[in-house]
Amino acid sequence: MKLKDYLLSVEDFPEEELDQILSSFKQQVLKKNTIVAKAGLVCNTLYYMEKGLARSYYNNAEGKDITAWFFNEGNFMTSMESFFHKKNSAYHLELLEDSLLYAISKDDLDQLFLNFPLMERFGRKLVIKLLGDMMGKLNAIQFQTAKERYLFMINEYPDLYYRVPLGHIASYLGITQETLSRIRAKN
C-alpha cells in the first residue's frame, strides 16, 4: 500500500495538507541485508514499508540474534523506545528483502504533529495500533503453546514462510527450529 493511501485509510486529510505531509517523507530504495538502525545507537527515523520486508532483532547474552518483530508492506517500523525517548536502541532493524521505504526524522514528525492536528491524531491512532499489536504478541508468548504461537504468526504474516529463513521465524516464536519443523509437519 502506498504511503498516501495508508495515511488516507486512517485519517481524512485535505489534499493540500496531505501533500505537505508527504513531502516530509524521503523515499529510500535499499538492498536486502541493509541495517537501517543499529543497536546501541539512537534510532531517529520512522520508516514506512511500501515494498519489502524487515525485522528487528537483538543479540542475547550468548551472541545469538533473536527476532523480535517483522515489518511487512503497509507498516511503519522503528525502534520504538529509542525513537520516542531518544534512548540507545536495544534492537537492530534489518531489511530481509530489497525494499522501498519512506523515512521521516523524529524532529520532522514532531513538526508535522505541531502543524497539523489531523496528523497528530493519525500518530495517536498509529501508536494505539502498534501497542495493540505488541500486546497481541506478548500475550501469545506468555499464554500460548508453541503451536498456538505458530498459528498466531501465520495469521499475522501469512506469507512469511516463503520470505524469511526458518531460524528467524523460530526465534520470533521463542522456539527451536526443530520444534518449528515438528509443528509445521503436523499442519
Residue pairs with C-beta under 8 A, 6 or more apart in sequence:
1 9
1 50
1 73
1 74
2 50
3 22
3 25
3 48
3 50
3 102
4 18
4 22
6 48
6 74
7 13
7 18
7 21
7 22
7 122
8 18
10 122
10 125
10 126
11 118
11 119
11 121
11 122
11 125
12 118
13 21
13 116
13 118
13 119
13 122
17 116
17 118
17 119
20 115
20 116
21 112
21 116
21 119
24 104
24 108
24 109
24 111
24 112
25 48
25 102
25 103
25 104
26 102
26 103
26 104
27 100
27 101
27 102
28 47
28 99
28 100
28 101
28 102
28 103
29 98
29 99
29 100
29 101
30 36
30 52
30 95
30 98
30 99
30 101
31 95
31 98
32 95
32 96
32 97
32 98
32 99
33 94
33 95
33 96
34 94
34 95
34 99
35 92
35 93
35 94
35 95
36 45
36 47
36 54
36 93
36 94
36 95
36 101
37 43
37 45
37 78
37 79
37 82
37 89
37 91
37 92
37 93
38 89
38 92
39 58
39 59
39 88
39 89
39 90
39 91
39 92
40 88
40 89
41 82
41 88
41 89
42 82
42 86
42 87
42 88
42 89
43 78
43 79
43 82
43 83
43 89
43 93
44 83
44 86
44 105
44 106
44 107
45 78
45 83
45 103
45 104
45 105
45 106
46 76
46 77
46 78
46 83
46 103
46 104
46 105
46 106
46 109
47 54
47 71
47 76
47 77
47 78
47 93
47 101
47 102
47 103
48 75
48 76
48 101
48 102
48 103
49 71
49 72
49 73
49 74
49 75
49 76
49 77
49 99
49 100
49 101
50 73
50 74
50 100
50 101
50 102
51 73
51 99
51 100
52 72
52 73
52 95
52 96
52 97
52 98
52 99
52 100
52 101
53 70
53 71
53 72
53 73
53 95
53 96
53 97
53 99
53 163
53 164
54 70
54 71
54 77
54 93
54 94
54 95
54 96
54 99
55 67
55 68
55 69
55 70
55 71
55 93
55 94
55 96
55 164
55 168
55 172
56 67
56 68
56 69
56 71
56 77
56 79
56 91
56 92
56 93
56 94
57 65
57 66
57 67
57 68
57 91
57 92
57 94
57 168
57 171
58 65
58 66
58 68
58 90
58 91
58 92
59 65
59 66
60 66
64 171
65 92
65 171
66 171
67 168
67 169
67 171
67 172
68 91
68 172
69 77
69 137
69 172
70 157
70 160
70 164
70 172
71 77
71 93
72 157
72 160
76 126
76 130
77 93
78 93
79 89
79 90
79 91
79 93
80 130
81 87
81 89
81 90
82 88
82 89
82 90
82 91
83 106
84 106
86 106
96 163
96 164
96 168
97 163
104 112
109 123
112 119
113 119
113 120
113 123
114 120
136 152
136 156
137 152
140 148
140 149
140 152
140 153
141 149
141 174
144 152
146 173
146 174
146 175
146 179
146 183
147 183
147 186
147 187
149 173
149 174
149 175
150 173
150 175
150 180
150 183
150 184
150 187
151 187
153 160
153 169
153 172
153 173
154 160
160 169
161 169
166 177
166 180
166 181
167 177
169 180
170 176
170 177
170 179
170 180
173 180
175 183
